[in-house]
Amino acid sequence: MSDTISLPSVLLFGVFIFFAIRYLFFSPRSSSSPSSAGSGSAGRRIDVSKVDQVSQMFPQLDRRAIAWDLSRNGGNVGATTERVLEGRDLEVPPPSFRPSNLNPPPAPSTTTSSRTATARAQKHPDLISRYNLSSKLKTDEDEFEEENQEKQKDKSWATTKTERATLFAKRREEMILAARRKMEVKQRREEKGKAKEVLE
């Protein structure tokens, strides 16, 4: 017997090791059926929290389409959001794409939502009472004079933090009051239009 190893036996051993490693580490874990071979991710579990996050930002989108896009881009919420913001539609997932853990969002119960809505309404029925602006409601003539004066004022940026906070609070109050005035004018126009229709 000789103590030397021949070249063909080394090559045969190398090929055997190559196929053993390939079989153990790179073979598919489950046998793929023809229906799931097309999608490649039919049985893949999707992170529902990411789907919910995108669905909350864009409730008009289909949850399956969101899950399909997330599965295609590796679960990157930013990429899916950017795609929607750019105006590109999400691709329609193939019929074979059915994530096992993707369920529709739970519908909020009407009793709890109505209770919270009534509780909020009782605390602050509108923005005027919420911000205590009822004393600032004025007649139409005062409103027009005040608007003209505001247009003439210089709207510059305040230098200190407290001045900016008071300016922002004042602007918020002005915006609420202006919205209230517009709503009242619109309601008056609608009432006049209804009165004209009744008279005719």
C-alpha positions, -999 to +999 in steps of 0.1 A: +000+000+000+012+034-008+009+064+015+002+089-014-032+102-024-040+102-061-053+133-079-086+116-091-095+107-055-089+143-043-111+156-071-139+130-063-137+139-026-140+177-035-170+172-057-187+151-030-181+179-004-194+205-028-227+187-034-231+179+003-226+215+013-250+227-015-276+202-004-274+210+033-272+248+031-286+260-002-315+236-009-351+249-005-366+241+029-399+229+016-410+215-017-425+242-038-458+235-055-465+249-090-490+274-075-466+288-050-436+288-072-449+319-091-451+341-061-422+327-041-436+343-009-471+328-007-464+312+027-441+340+039-453+357+071-456+394+068-449+418+096-485+430+104-473+460+123-456+474+092-487+467+071-508+485+098-484+514+098-487+520+060-524+513+062-529+540+088-511+565+066-529+555+035-563+540+045-575+539+008-549+513-001-556+476-001-539+457+028-529+428+005-513+453-020-494+468+009-482+434+021-472+424-014-451+456-018-435+451+016-427+415+008-411+426-025-389+453-010-378+434+021-402+450+046-390+485+040-419+508+051-401+539+038-398+526+003-435+517+002-445+551+016-422+568-009-437+549-037-472+559-028-462+596-022-446+597-056-480+589-071-471+554-083-497+528-076-489+496-057-489+465-079-519+442-076-507+410-058-511+378-076-540+355-066-516+330-051-503+356-026-522+350+006-501+358+037-513+336+066-510+363+092-526+392+073-561+398+086-583+429+081-579+456+108-603+451+137-633+473+132-637+497+162-668+490+182-695+516+178-703+518+214-668+527+226-663+551+198-696+568+203-689+571+240-656+587+235-670+611+209-698+622+232-673+626+260-652+648+238-682+667+227-693+674+263-659+686+273-654+710+243-684+713+220-665+735+196-632+753+191-648+786+203-656+773+237-625+751+238-602+782+235-625+805+253-630+828+223-667+836+227-658+871+240-639+878+208-669+871+185-679+905+170-703+919+146-696+918+108-686+955+107-660+950+134-647+920+116-641+938+083-623+966+101-601+942+120-592+922+089-581+954+071-560+964+101-544+929+102-535+931+065-516+963+071-497+950+101-462+937+096-461+900+102-425+896+112-409+868+132-406+874+169-371+873+185-379+855+218-396+822+224-424+837+245-432+863+219-434+836+192-456+815+214-480+844+220-480+852+182-488+816+174-516+815+199-530+847+186-528+835+150-545+802+160-573+822+176-576+844+145-578+814+123-605+798+144-625+830+144-621+835+107-633+800+101-663+806+123-672+838+104-669+820+071-692+792+084-718+817+096-718+835+063-722+802+045-751+792+067-768+826+061-764+822+024-779+787+026-808+799+047-815+827+022-813+803-007-838+779+011-861+809+018-861+819-018-869+784-029-898+782-005-912+816-018-909+805-054 
